[in-house]
Amino acid sequence: EIVRKRKPIADVLSDPATKPALRKKLETVLRIRDFASQELGLPDNQSYRGYADLQRPYVVWNVFAAEEFSLKPREWCFPVAGCVGYKGFFAEADANLFAEEQKQKGGDVFIGTVPAYSTLGYFDDPVLNTFIHYPEWELARLIFHELAHQVAYVKDDSEFNESFATAVEKEGLRRWLAQHGDATQEKNIAEGEKRKNQFNQILTEKKQKLEL
């Protein structure tokens, strides 16, 4: 469905019916995309040079599950991605059904909504309606992150994969802001990082208490 609905951004921009707000966002995406390859050395391919409107708020619903009193998630294994601590579904109803099956096994179950999705470069991943409304700096961060997965992805090692992509994302965003940012963006990013660090600190403290 994602591939089928994908349209080149240039075609969407040339369509008179395209709304001004979407047009402006897609123009920004193209600048970010060129920057990613020209300034960061990320893959110069057709990923994020297309747009797809999926007519839904999220692209994937991820189901997480863990045994009672356990902090280790159950894992599911796939041919390309390897083993990961969640199972994703493109339809919310399928995710809900699987979550109910997991609940029958006992333990804790959680469904997380996912606005962005990547095939790791196996297909030309488009920009989606599920995240095109993000602020400019968020779009840049996301595109840098997902393109980094195309550079390095180690099967069965989610921790390394996400750490590597996050490092590329942060350095890429720093360079993007140096050329295109402003004080307001930098303030919003700093506040967001502060909240994230505070939240992670709370999680760490609770995790340590549960392990006692």
Order of alpha helices (4+ residues) and beta strands (2+ residues): alpha-beta-alpha-alpha-beta-beta-beta-beta-beta-alpha-beta-beta-alpha-alpha-alpha
